[in-house]
Amino acid sequence: LAELSTADALVCLLGDRIDAEVLAAAPRLRVVANYAVGYDNVDVAAATARGVVVANTPDVLTEATADFTWALLLACARRLGEGERLVRDGAWRGWTPTLLLGAELAGATLGIVGLGRIGRAVARRAAAFGMAVIAADTRGVPGDVDGVRSCTLAELWARADVISLHCPLTPETRHLIGPLELRRMRPTAFLVNTARGPIVDEAALAAALASGHLGGAGLDVFEREPAVHQALLTFANVVLLPHLGSSTLQTRLAMA
């Protein structure tokens, strides 16, 4: 706050909360440049009231994040984390017909929550894997997208074999995935989150995994980053990554 007292501009990261207190400490501030596409960490209304422009980085990270979503999805479905740990631990004893059997994607249904830039890019890639795609948009009915069928959230929970989250974090989407939604999902379903951690109730997710209700989860974001719910660390069928969705050199330079 002391350093902001003479600042004309602020470049902030997604973990920096830019609220009324921060803005009040920066009387000369004219722009907040958020090094992220999501801007849930910035109180836009408070900034607007003070005449401060808020900027973010849309478009440039779409393809990198969509690629990464598929990497996480495949890691879950084919148990790549478990396989790598087996090799690194020296516990692999050779090929057997039943070693770490995973799930095939061809013929399965991908459910996308949030059909914005990244959600649409993820959907485009699904055709190459022979998956059917359904989508529910939390901000209204999505427009026509080739190969994607619009549905309600309730239908998506019930029908999708893989659920991938791409909606923004808002008061309405905080804990969008809670105990009720998890119970409505298929017992073999995988949940992938590359959006924002608080969209998922981590305690509820841990309980669902402990009961054996889900096939697994792939998480790149967490409720209280960098902290991770301790129970999630105990499940072999959960892939946990340190918020790497847009982490390519080209994308990070473009964001800057």
Accessible surface in RSA format (square Angstrom, percent):
REM  Atomic radii and reference values for relative SASA: ProtOr
REM  Chains: A
REM  Algorithm: Lee & Richards
REM  Probe-radius: 1.40
REM  Slices: 20
REM RES _ NUM      All-atoms   Total-Side   Main-Chain    Non-polar    All polar
REM                ABS   REL    ABS   REL    ABS   REL    ABS   REL    ABS   REL
RES LEU A   1   106.88  59.5  69.14  49.5  37.74  94.9  69.37  48.7  37.51 100.9
RES ALA A   2    89.68  82.5  66.42 102.5  23.26  52.9  77.39 109.0  12.30  32.6
RES GLU A   3   162.10  93.1 141.24 106.9  20.86  49.7  63.52 122.9  98.58  80.5
RES LEU A   4    23.48  13.1  23.48  16.8   0.00   0.0  23.48  16.5   0.00   0.0
RES SER A   5    53.86  45.5  48.01  64.1   5.85  13.5  32.79  69.8  21.07  29.5
RES THR A   6    91.62  65.2  83.21  84.4   8.41  20.0  56.51  75.9  35.11  53.1
RES ALA A   7    21.75  20.0  13.08  20.2   8.67  19.7  21.75  30.6   0.00   0.0
RES ASP A   8    72.79  51.0  67.99  67.7   4.80  11.3  28.93  68.1  43.87  43.7
RES ALA A   9    59.01  54.3  39.77  61.4  19.24  43.8  40.01  56.3  19.00  50.3
RES LEU A  10    31.66  17.6  29.76  21.3   1.90   4.8  31.47  22.1   0.18   0.5
RES VAL A  11   109.52  72.1  85.18  77.1  24.34  58.6  85.18  74.0  24.34  66.0
RES CYS A  12     2.04   1.5   1.13   1.3   0.91   2.1   2.04   5.2   0.00   0.0
RES LEU A  13   103.22  57.5 103.22  73.8   0.00   0.0 103.22  72.5   0.00   0.0
RES LEU A  14    63.10  35.1  52.70  37.7  10.39  26.1  52.70  37.0  10.39  28.0
RES GLY A  15    68.61  84.6   0.00   N/A  68.61  84.6  36.37  99.8  32.24  72.2
RES ASP A  16    62.53  43.8  57.95  57.7   4.58  10.8  16.07  37.8  46.46  46.3
RES ARG A  17   124.97  52.5 111.73  57.0  13.24  31.5  59.77  81.7  65.19  39.5
RES ILE A  18     7.52   4.3   7.52   5.6   0.00   0.0   7.52   5.4   0.00   0.0
RES ASP A  19    41.35  29.0  41.35  41.2   0.00   0.0  12.24  28.8  29.12  29.0
RES ALA A  20    58.34  53.6  54.55  84.2   3.79   8.6  55.67  78.4   2.66   7.1
RES GLU A  21   114.92  66.0 103.44  78.3  11.48  27.3  43.95  85.0  70.97  57.9
RES VAL A  22    20.87  13.7  20.87  18.9   0.00   0.0  20.87  18.1   0.00   0.0
RES LEU A  23     0.35   0.2   0.35   0.3   0.00   0.0   0.35   0.2   0.00   0.0
RES ALA A  24    60.38  55.5  42.37  65.4  18.00  41.0  42.48  59.8  17.90  47.4
RES ALA A  25    27.78  25.5  13.32  20.6  14.46  32.9  25.14  35.4   2.65   7.0
RES ALA A  26     2.52   2.3   0.00   0.0   2.52   5.7   0.00   0.0   2.52   6.7
RES PRO A  27    85.08  62.0  64.89  59.2  20.19  73.4  65.79  54.3  19.29 119.9
RES ARG A  28   119.83  50.3 117.03  59.7   2.80   6.7  45.38  62.0  74.45  45.1
RES LEU A  29     1.54   0.9   0.35   0.3   1.19   3.0   0.35   0.2   1.19   3.2
RES ARG A  30   142.45  59.8 139.10  70.9   3.36   8.0  59.17  80.9  83.28  50.5
RES VAL A  31    47.60  31.3  47.60  43.1   0.00   0.0  47.60  41.4   0.00   0.0
RES VAL A  32     0.00   0.0   0.00   0.0   0.00   0.0   0.00   0.0   0.00   0.0
RES ALA A  33    33.53  30.8  33.13  51.1   0.40   0.9  33.33  46.9   0.20   0.5
RES ASN A  34     2.33   1.6   0.00   0.0   2.33   5.6   0.40   1.0   1.94   1.9
RES TYR A  35    56.90  26.6  50.66  28.8   6.24  16.2  42.19  31.7  14.71  18.1
RES ALA A  36     3.20   2.9   2.51   3.9   0.69   1.6   3.20   4.5   0.00   0.0
RES VAL A  37    40.91  26.9  37.63  34.1   3.28   7.9  37.63  32.7   3.28   8.9
RES GLY A  38    18.70  23.1   0.00   N/A  18.70  23.1  18.70  51.3   0.00   0.0
RES TYR A  39   115.26  53.8 111.49  63.4   3.77   9.8  63.11  47.4  52.15  64.3
RES ASP A  40    49.35  34.6  22.34  22.2  27.01  63.9  18.07  42.5  31.28  31.2
RES ASN A  41    11.08   7.6   7.09   6.9   3.99   9.6  10.17  24.5   0.92   0.9
RES VAL A  42     7.88   5.2   0.00   0.0   7.88  19.0   0.00   0.0   7.88  21.4
RES ASP A  43    43.46  30.4  38.25  38.1   5.21  12.3   7.78  18.3  35.68  35.6
RES VAL A  44    58.30  38.4  54.85  49.7   3.45   8.3  54.85  47.7   3.45   9.4
RES ALA A  45    76.94  70.7  61.83  95.4  15.11  34.4  69.20  97.5   7.74  20.5
RES ALA A  46    19.56  18.0  10.43  16.1   9.13  20.8  18.30  25.8   1.25   3.3
RES ALA A  47     0.00   0.0   0.00   0.0   0.00   0.0   0.00   0.0   0.00   0.0
RES THR A  48    94.57  67.3  80.25  81.4  14.32  34.1  68.76  92.4  25.81  39.0
RES ALA A  49    91.11  83.8  46.79  72.2  44.32 100.8  59.11  83.2  32.00  84.8
RES ARG A  50   113.11  47.5  85.15  43.4  27.96  66.6  32.07  43.8  81.04  49.1
RES GLY A  51    54.89  67.7   0.00   N/A  54.89  67.7  37.32 102.4  17.57  39.3
RES VAL A  52     9.47   6.2   3.05   2.8   6.41  15.5   3.47   3.0   5.99  16.3
RES VAL A  53    96.23  63.3  91.14  82.5   5.09  12.3  96.23  83.6   0.00   0.0
RES VAL A  54    40.12  26.4  11.85  10.7  28.27  68.1  11.85  10.3  28.27  76.7
RES ALA A  55    41.74  38.4  35.61  55.0   6.13  13.9  41.74  58.8   0.00   0.0
RES ASN A  56    51.59  35.6  31.01  30.0  20.57  49.5   3.50   8.4  48.09  46.5
RES THR A  57    18.62  13.2  13.42  13.6   5.20  12.4  18.62  25.0   0.00   0.0
RES PRO A  58    42.45  30.9  36.83  33.6   5.61  20.4  36.83  30.4   5.61  34.9
RES ASP A  59    87.58  61.3  73.16  72.8  14.42  34.1  27.93  65.7  59.64  59.5
RES VAL A  60    64.20  42.2  42.89  38.8  21.31  51.4  50.53  43.9  13.67  37.1
RES LEU A  61     9.10   5.1   9.10   6.5   0.00   0.0   9.10   6.4   0.00   0.0
RES THR A  62    13.95   9.9  13.91  14.1   0.04   0.1  12.47  16.8   1.48   2.2
RES GLU A  63    84.20  48.3  83.42  63.1   0.77   1.8  61.12 118.2  23.07  18.8
RES ALA A  64    13.14  12.1   3.65   5.6   9.50  21.6   8.04  11.3   5.10  13.5
RES THR A  65     8.35   5.9   8.35   8.5   0.00   0.0   6.12   8.2   2.23   3.4
RES ALA A  66     0.00   0.0   0.00   0.0   0.00   0.0   0.00   0.0   0.00   0.0
RES ASP A  67    81.41  57.0  73.23  72.9   8.18  19.3  27.62  65.0  53.78  53.6
RES PHE A  68    32.93  16.5  29.15  18.1   3.78   9.8  32.93  20.0   0.00   0.0
RES THR A  69     0.00   0.0   0.00   0.0   0.00   0.0   0.00   0.0   0.00   0.0
RES TRP A  70    10.79   4.3  10.79   5.2   0.00   0.0  10.79   5.8   0.00   0.0
RES ALA A  71    54.35  50.0  42.60  65.7  11.76  26.7  49.86  70.2   4.50  11.9
RES LEU A  72     1.82   1.0   0.00   0.0   1.82   4.6   1.39   1.0   0.43   1.1
RES LEU A  73     1.74   1.0   1.02   0.7   0.72   1.8   1.12   0.8   0.62   1.7
RES LEU A  74    55.44  30.9  55.44  39.7   0.00   0.0  55.44  38.9   0.00   0.0
RES ALA A  75    14.07  12.9  13.73  21.2   0.34   0.8  13.73  19.3   0.34   0.9
RES CYS A  76     7.71   5.8   0.16   0.2   7.54  17.7   3.33   8.4   4.38   4.7
RES ALA A  77     0.79   0.7   0.34   0.5   0.45   1.0   0.34   0.5   0.45   1.2
RES ARG A  78   142.04  59.6 131.46  67.0  10.58  25.2  20.04  27.4 122.00  73.9
RES ARG A  79    77.65  32.6  72.24  36.8   5.42  12.9  20.62  28.2  57.04  34.6
RES LEU A  80    98.43  54.8  91.92  65.8   6.51  16.4  94.87  66.6   3.57   9.6
RES GLY A  81    20.59  25.4   0.00   N/A  20.59  25.4  19.28  52.9   1.31   2.9
RES GLU A  82    27.36  15.7  20.86  15.8   6.50  15.5   8.91  17.2  18.45  15.1
RES GLY A  83    18.68  23.0   0.00   N/A  18.68  23.0  17.98  49.3   0.70   1.6
RES GLU A  84    87.74  50.4  82.92  62.7   4.83  11.5  41.55  80.4  46.19  37.7
RES ARG A  85   109.36  45.9 108.62  55.4   0.74   1.8  61.50  84.0  47.86  29.0
RES LEU A  86    48.28  26.9  44.72  32.0   3.56   8.9  47.82  33.6   0.46   1.2
RES VAL A  87    89.00  58.6  77.41  70.1  11.59  27.9  78.09  67.8  10.92  29.6
RES ARG A  88   185.15  77.7 147.28  75.1  37.87  90.2  53.58  73.2 131.57  79.7
RES ASP A  89   112.72  79.0  77.44  77.1  35.28  83.4  25.29  59.5  87.43  87.2
RES GLY A  90    49.48  61.0   0.00   N/A  49.48  61.0  35.86  98.4  13.62  30.5
RES ALA A  91    45.06  41.4  33.73  52.1  11.33  25.8  34.93  49.2  10.13  26.8
RES TRP A  92   129.15  51.8 110.87  53.7  18.28  42.9 110.09  58.7  19.05  30.9
RES ARG A  93   197.79  83.0 157.48  80.3  40.31  96.0  86.69 118.5 111.10  67.3
RES GLY A  94    28.75  35.4   0.00   N/A  28.75  35.4  23.86  65.5   4.89  10.9
RES TRP A  95   204.38  82.0 178.41  86.4  25.97  61.0 151.12  80.6  53.26  86.4
RES THR A  96    65.27  46.4  60.46  61.3   4.81  11.5  55.84  75.0   9.43  14.3
RES PRO A  97   100.13  73.0  82.58  75.3  17.56  63.8  84.77  70.0  15.37  95.5
RES THR A  98   102.47  72.9  87.97  89.2  14.50  34.5  60.98  81.9  41.48  62.7
RES LEU A  99    72.30  40.3  53.55  38.3  18.75  47.1  57.72  40.5  14.58  39.2
RES LEU A 100    50.64  28.2  34.73  24.8  15.92  40.0  35.50  24.9  15.14  40.7
RES LEU A 101   113.21  63.0  99.00  70.8  14.21  35.7 100.96  70.9  12.25  33.0
RES GLY A 102    43.10  53.2   0.00   N/A  43.10  53.2   7.74  21.2  35.36  79.2
RES ALA A 103    38.36  35.3  31.61  48.8   6.75  15.4  37.39  52.7   0.97   2.6
RES GLU A 104   145.63  83.6 124.61  94.3  21.02  50.0  49.33  95.4  96.30  78.6
RES LEU A 105    15.62   8.7  10.99   7.9   4.62  11.6  10.99   7.7   4.62  12.4
RES ALA A 106    71.94  66.1  50.65  78.2  21.29  48.4  51.03  71.9  20.91  55.4
RES GLY A 107    69.78  86.1   0.00   N/A  69.78  86.1  37.27 102.3  32.51  72.8
RES ALA A 108    15.42  14.2  10.22  15.8   5.21  11.8  14.87  20.9   0.55   1.5
RES THR A 109    14.80  10.5  14.80  15.0   0.00   0.0   0.19   0.3  14.61  22.1
RES LEU A 110     0.00   0.0   0.00   0.0   0.00   0.0   0.00   0.0   0.00   0.0
RES GLY A 111     0.00   0.0   0.00   N/A   0.00   0.0   0.00   0.0   0.00   0.0
RES ILE A 112     0.00   0.0   0.00   0.0   0.00   0.0   0.00   0.0   0.00   0.0
RES VAL A 113     0.00   0.0   0.00   0.0   0.00   0.0   0.00   0.0   0.00   0.0
RES GLY A 114     1.47   1.8   0.00   N/A   1.47   1.8   1.47   4.0   0.00   0.0
RES LEU A 115     5.28   2.9   0.81   0.6   4.47  11.2   0.81   0.6   4.47  12.0
RES GLY A 116    21.20  26.1   0.00   N/A  21.20  26.1  20.97  57.6   0.23   0.5
RES ARG A 117   127.72  53.6 113.04  57.6  14.68  35.0  39.30  53.7  88.41  53.6
RES ILE A 118    31.46  17.9  29.47  22.0   1.99   4.8  29.47  21.2   1.99   5.4
RES GLY A 119     0.52   0.6   0.00   N/A   0.52   0.6   0.00   0.0   0.52   1.2
RES ARG A 120    84.76  35.6  84.76  43.2   0.00   0.0  24.59  33.6  60.17  36.5
RES ALA A 121     0.00   0.0   0.00   0.0   0.00   0.0   0.00   0.0   0.00   0.0
RES VAL A 122     0.00   0.0   0.00   0.0   0.00   0.0   0.00   0.0   0.00   0.0
RES ALA A 123     6.82   6.3   0.19   0.3   6.63  15.1   0.50   0.7   6.32  16.7
RES ARG A 124   139.57  58.6 115.73  59.0  23.84  56.8  72.50  99.1  67.07  40.6
RES ARG A 125    55.27  23.2  49.51  25.2   5.75  13.7  33.66  46.0  21.61  13.1
RES ALA A 126     0.00   0.0   0.00   0.0   0.00   0.0   0.00   0.0   0.00   0.0
RES ALA A 127    83.88  77.1  58.70  90.6  25.19  57.3  65.56  92.3  18.32  48.5
RES ALA A 128    95.14  87.5  49.69  76.7  45.45 103.4  62.61  88.2  32.53  86.2
RES PHE A 129    69.32  34.7  59.46  36.8   9.86  25.7  66.57  40.4   2.75   7.9
RES GLY A 130    45.42  56.0   0.00   N/A  45.42  56.0  33.31  91.4  12.11  27.1
RES MET A 131    14.01   7.3   0.00   0.0  14.01  33.4   1.07   0.9  12.95  17.2
RES ALA A 132    57.09  52.5  44.90  69.3  12.19  27.7  54.43  76.6   2.66   7.0
RES VAL A 133    10.67   7.0   5.00   4.5   5.67  13.7   5.00   4.3   5.67  15.4
RES ILE A 134     5.00   2.8   5.00   3.7   0.00   0.0   5.00   3.6   0.00   0.0
RES ALA A 135     0.00   0.0   0.00   0.0   0.00   0.0   0.00   0.0   0.00   0.0
RES ALA A 136     3.27   3.0   2.87   4.4   0.39   0.9   3.27   4.6   0.00   0.0
RES ASP A 137    29.42  20.6  13.00  12.9  16.42  38.8   2.22   5.2  27.20  27.1
RES THR A 138    42.41  30.2   7.12   7.2  35.28  84.1  12.20  16.4  30.21  45.7
RES ARG A 139   163.76  68.8 123.34  62.9  40.41  96.2  64.17  87.7  99.59  60.4
RES GLY A 140    42.71  52.7   0.00   N/A  42.71  52.7  37.81 103.8   4.90  11.0
RES VAL A 141   138.58  91.2 107.48  97.3  31.10  74.9 109.62  95.2  28.97  78.6
RES PRO A 142    19.09  13.9   4.53   4.1  14.56  52.9  11.56   9.5   7.53  46.8
RES GLY A 143    42.35  52.2   0.00   N/A  42.35  52.2  34.31  94.1   8.04  18.0
RES ASP A 144   152.63 106.9 121.36 120.8  31.28  74.0  42.85 100.8 109.79 109.5
RES VAL A 145    25.63  16.9  13.32  12.1  12.31  29.7  17.55  15.3   8.08  21.9
RES ASP A 146   147.08 103.0 122.19 121.6  24.89  58.9  43.66 102.8 103.42 103.1
RES GLY A 147    72.24  89.1   0.00   N/A  72.24  89.1  45.70 125.4  26.54  59.4
RES VAL A 148    24.93  16.4   2.83   2.6  22.10  53.3   4.00   3.5  20.93  56.8
RES ARG A 149   114.30  48.0 109.23  55.7   5.08  12.1  73.66 100.7  40.64  24.6
RES SER A 150    49.65  42.0  34.17  45.6  15.48  35.7  23.02  49.0  26.62  37.3
RES CYS A 151    20.44  15.5   0.00   0.0  20.44  48.0  10.44  26.4  10.01  10.8
RES THR A 152    89.12  63.4  82.42  83.6   6.70  16.0  82.53 110.9   6.59  10.0
RES LEU A 153    51.77  28.8  47.54  34.0   4.23  10.6  47.54  33.4   4.23  11.4
RES ALA A 154    54.44  50.1  46.88  72.3   7.56  17.2  47.52  66.9   6.92  18.3
RES GLU A 155    55.48  31.9  48.49  36.7   6.99  16.6  26.72  51.7  28.75  23.5
RES LEU A 156     0.00   0.0   0.00   0.0   0.00   0.0   0.00   0.0   0.00   0.0
RES TRP A 157     6.07   2.4   6.07   2.9   0.00   0.0   0.56   0.3   5.51   8.9
RES ALA A 158    53.82  49.5  42.55  65.7  11.27  25.6  43.71  61.6  10.11  26.8
RES ARG A 159    89.25  37.5  88.47  45.1   0.77   1.8  28.79  39.3  60.46  36.6
RES ALA A 160     0.00   0.0   0.00   0.0   0.00   0.0   0.00   0.0   0.00   0.0
RES ASP A 161    32.88  23.0  32.02  31.9   0.87   2.0  13.55  31.9  19.33  19.3
RES VAL A 162     2.34   1.5   2.34   2.1   0.00   0.0   2.34   2.0   0.00   0.0
RES ILE A 163     0.06   0.0   0.06   0.0   0.00   0.0   0.06   0.0   0.00   0.0
RES SER A 164     0.00   0.0   0.00   0.0   0.00   0.0   0.00   0.0   0.00   0.0
RES LEU A 165     0.00   0.0   0.00   0.0   0.00   0.0   0.00   0.0   0.00   0.0
RES HIS A 166    21.69  11.9   2.27   1.6  19.42  49.7   3.14   3.2  18.55  21.6
RES CYS A 167     2.84   2.1   0.00   0.0   2.84   6.7   0.44   1.1   2.39   2.6
RES PRO A 168    46.03  33.5  35.34  32.2  10.69  38.9  45.44  37.5   0.58   3.6
RES LEU A 169    19.45  10.8   9.42   6.7  10.03  25.2   9.42   6.6  10.03  27.0
RES THR A 170    43.48  30.9  38.30  38.8   5.18  12.3  40.97  55.0   2.50   3.8
RES PRO A 171   120.28  87.7  94.50  86.1  25.77  93.7 100.83  83.2  19.44 120.8
RES GLU A 172   141.55  81.3 114.65  86.7  26.90  64.1  71.13 137.6  70.43  57.5
RES THR A 173     4.19   3.0   4.19   4.2   0.00   0.0   4.19   5.6   0.00   0.0
RES ARG A 174   135.01  56.7 120.69  61.5  14.32  34.1  43.25  59.1  91.76  55.6
RES HIS A 175    78.97  43.2  65.27  45.4  13.70  35.0  45.09  46.5  33.88  39.4
RES LEU A 176    26.91  15.0  21.15  15.1   5.76  14.5  26.29  18.5   0.61   1.7
RES ILE A 177     0.00   0.0   0.00   0.0   0.00   0.0   0.00   0.0   0.00   0.0
RES GLY A 178     4.48   5.5   0.00   N/A   4.48   5.5   4.48  12.3   0.00   0.0
RES PRO A 179    73.31  53.4  69.08  63.0   4.22  15.3  72.98  60.3   0.33   2.0
RES LEU A 180    81.14  45.2  80.27  57.4   0.87   2.2  80.27  56.4   0.87   2.3
RES GLU A 181    37.12  21.3  37.12  28.1   0.00   0.0   1.61   3.1  35.51  29.0
RES LEU A 182     2.66   1.5   2.66   1.9   0.00   0.0   2.66   1.9   0.00   0.0
RES ARG A 183   157.66  66.2 139.72  71.2  17.94  42.7  69.66  95.2  88.00  53.3
RES ARG A 184   117.13  49.2 100.18  51.1  16.96  40.4  33.29  45.5  83.84  50.8
RES MET A 185     4.44   2.3   0.68   0.5   3.75   8.9   0.07   0.1   4.37   5.8
RES ARG A 186    94.41  39.6  91.60  46.7   2.81   6.7  21.71  29.7  72.70  44.1
RES PRO A 187    84.24  61.4  79.79  72.7   4.45  16.2  79.79  65.9   4.45  27.7
RES THR A 188    99.21  70.6  93.54  94.8   5.67  13.5  76.97 103.4  22.24  33.6
RES ALA A 189     0.37   0.3   0.33   0.5   0.04   0.1   0.37   0.5   0.00   0.0
RES PHE A 190    25.74  12.9  25.03  15.5   0.71   1.9  25.50  15.5   0.25   0.7
RES LEU A 191     0.29   0.2   0.26   0.2   0.03   0.1   0.27   0.2   0.02   0.1
RES VAL A 192     0.03   0.0   0.03   0.0   0.00   0.0   0.03   0.0   0.00   0.0
RES ASN A 193     0.48   0.3   0.48   0.5   0.00   0.0   0.00   0.0   0.48   0.5
RES THR A 194    13.06   9.3   0.06   0.1  13.00  31.0   0.00   0.0  13.06  19.7
RES ALA A 195    12.57  11.6   3.27   5.0   9.30  21.2  12.32  17.3   0.25   0.7
RES ARG A 196    33.08  13.9  33.08  16.9   0.00   0.0  15.68  21.4  17.41  10.5
RES GLY A 197     2.40   3.0   0.00   N/A   2.40   3.0   0.38   1.0   2.02   4.5
RES PRO A 198    17.14  12.5  17.14  15.6   0.00   0.0  17.14  14.1   0.00   0.0
RES ILE A 199     0.00   0.0   0.00   0.0   0.00   0.0   0.00   0.0   0.00   0.0
RES VAL A 200     2.01   1.3   2.01   1.8   0.00   0.0   2.01   1.7   0.00   0.0
RES ASP A 201    25.82  18.1  25.82  25.7   0.00   0.0   0.00   0.0  25.82  25.7
RES GLU A 202     5.48   3.1   5.48   4.1   0.00   0.0   0.98   1.9   4.50   3.7
RES ALA A 203    57.68  53.0  50.44  77.8   7.24  16.5  51.52  72.6   6.16  16.3
RES ALA A 204    12.52  11.5   2.21   3.4  10.31  23.5   9.53  13.4   2.99   7.9
RES LEU A 205     0.00   0.0   0.00   0.0   0.00   0.0   0.00   0.0   0.00   0.0
RES ALA A 206     6.52   6.0   5.60   8.6   0.92   2.1   5.96   8.4   0.55   1.5
RES ALA A 207    63.53  58.4  50.02  77.2  13.52  30.7  58.20  82.0   5.33  14.1
RES ALA A 208    11.90  10.9   5.58   8.6   6.31  14.4  11.38  16.0   0.52   1.4
RES LEU A 209    10.59   5.9   0.11   0.1  10.48  26.3   0.26   0.2  10.33  27.8
RES ALA A 210    74.75  68.7  40.66  62.7  34.09  77.5  44.46  62.6  30.29  80.2
RES SER A 211    86.02  72.7  43.80  58.5  42.23  97.3  51.31 109.3  34.72  48.6
RES GLY A 212    54.06  66.7   0.00   N/A  54.06  66.7  31.53  86.5  22.53  50.5
RES HIS A 213    45.58  24.9  41.02  28.5   4.56  11.7  29.56  30.5  16.02  18.6
RES LEU A 214     7.34   4.1   0.23   0.2   7.11  17.9   0.23   0.2   7.11  19.1
RES GLY A 215    25.36  31.3   0.00   N/A  25.36  31.3  14.92  40.9  10.44  23.4
RES GLY A 216     0.00   0.0   0.00   N/A   0.00   0.0   0.00   0.0   0.00   0.0
RES ALA A 217     0.00   0.0   0.00   0.0   0.00   0.0   0.00   0.0   0.00   0.0
RES GLY A 218     0.00   0.0   0.00   N/A   0.00   0.0   0.00   0.0   0.00   0.0
RES LEU A 219     2.22   1.2   2.22   1.6   0.00   0.0   2.22   1.6   0.00   0.0
RES ASP A 220     0.63   0.4   0.63   0.6   0.00   0.0   0.00   0.0   0.63   0.6
RES VAL A 221     2.94   1.9   0.90   0.8   2.03   4.9   0.90   0.8   2.03   5.5
RES PHE A 222    13.31   6.7  10.01   6.2   3.30   8.6  10.05   6.1   3.26   9.3
RES GLU A 223    31.32  18.0  14.71  11.1  16.61  39.5   1.30   2.5  30.02  24.5
RES ARG A 224   166.43  69.9 155.00  79.0  11.43  27.2  69.86  95.5  96.57  58.5
RES GLU A 225    67.00  38.5  36.93  27.9  30.07  71.6  24.66  47.7  42.34  34.6
RES PRO A 226   134.20  97.8 112.67 102.7  21.52  78.2 117.42  96.9  16.78 104.3
RES ALA A 227    60.01  55.2  48.81  75.3  11.20  25.5  58.78  82.8   1.23   3.2
RES VAL A 228    34.95  23.0  23.06  20.9  11.89  28.7  24.28  21.1  10.66  28.9
RES HIS A 229    64.36  35.2  51.21  35.6  13.15  33.6  47.94  49.4  16.41  19.1
RES GLN A 230   131.86  73.7 126.91  92.7   4.95  11.8  64.80 137.9  67.06  50.9
RES ALA A 231    34.61  31.8  27.49  42.4   7.12  16.2  32.63  45.9   1.98   5.3
RES LEU A 232     0.38   0.2   0.00   0.0   0.38   1.0   0.00   0.0   0.38   1.0
RES LEU A 233    97.82  54.5  67.97  48.6  29.85  75.0  68.60  48.2  29.22  78.6
RES THR A 234   105.71  75.2  69.50  70.5  36.21  86.3  69.86  93.8  35.86  54.2
RES PHE A 235    41.37  20.7  31.78  19.7   9.59  24.9  34.77  21.1   6.60  18.9
RES ALA A 236    60.65  55.8  45.97  70.9  14.68  33.4  51.04  71.9   9.61  25.4
RES ASN A 237    51.46  35.5  43.72  42.3   7.73  18.6  26.11  62.8  25.35  24.5
RES VAL A 238     7.82   5.1   0.00   0.0   7.82  18.9   0.00   0.0   7.82  21.2
RES VAL A 239    24.56  16.2  21.15  19.1   3.40   8.2  24.56  21.3   0.00   0.0
RES LEU A 240    50.88  28.3  26.91  19.3  23.97  60.2  27.06  19.0  23.82  64.1
RES LEU A 241    52.67  29.3  50.14  35.9   2.53   6.4  52.67  37.0   0.00   0.0
RES PRO A 242    96.79  70.5  75.49  68.8  21.30  77.4  85.40  70.5  11.39  70.8
RES HIS A 243    47.08  25.7  38.46  26.7   8.62  22.1  28.49  29.4  18.59  21.6
RES LEU A 244    65.43  36.4  63.90  45.7   1.52   3.8  63.90  44.9   1.52   4.1
RES GLY A 245     6.28   7.7   0.00   N/A   6.28   7.7   4.69  12.9   1.59   3.6
RES SER A 246    15.77  13.3  13.39  17.9   2.38   5.5   3.23   6.9  12.54  17.6
RES SER A 247    49.12  41.5  23.73  31.7  25.39  58.5  16.44  35.0  32.68  45.8
RES THR A 248    58.75  41.8  51.31  52.0   7.45  17.7  56.28  75.6   2.48   3.7
RES LEU A 249   134.07  74.7 121.29  86.8  12.78  32.1 125.85  88.4   8.22  22.1
RES GLN A 250   137.79  77.1 128.76  94.1   9.03  21.5  64.35 137.0  73.44  55.7
RES THR A 251    11.85   8.4   9.48   9.6   2.37   5.6   2.37   3.2   9.48  14.3
RES ARG A 252    80.59  33.8  79.17  40.4   1.42   3.4  26.37  36.0  54.22  32.9
RES LEU A 253   119.93  66.8 106.41  76.1  13.52  34.0 106.73  75.0  13.20  35.5
RES ALA A 254    56.38  51.8  25.43  39.2  30.95  70.4  37.36  52.6  19.02  50.4
RES MET A 255    18.22   9.4   6.40   4.2  11.83  28.2   6.68   5.7  11.54  15.3
RES ALA A 256    99.58  91.6  39.46  60.9  60.12 136.8  55.37  78.0  44.21 117.1
END  Absolute sums over single chains surface
CHAIN  1 A    12904.1       9947.5       2956.6       7978.4       4925.7
END  Absolute sums over all chains
TOTAL         12904.1       9947.5       2956.6       7978.4       4925.7
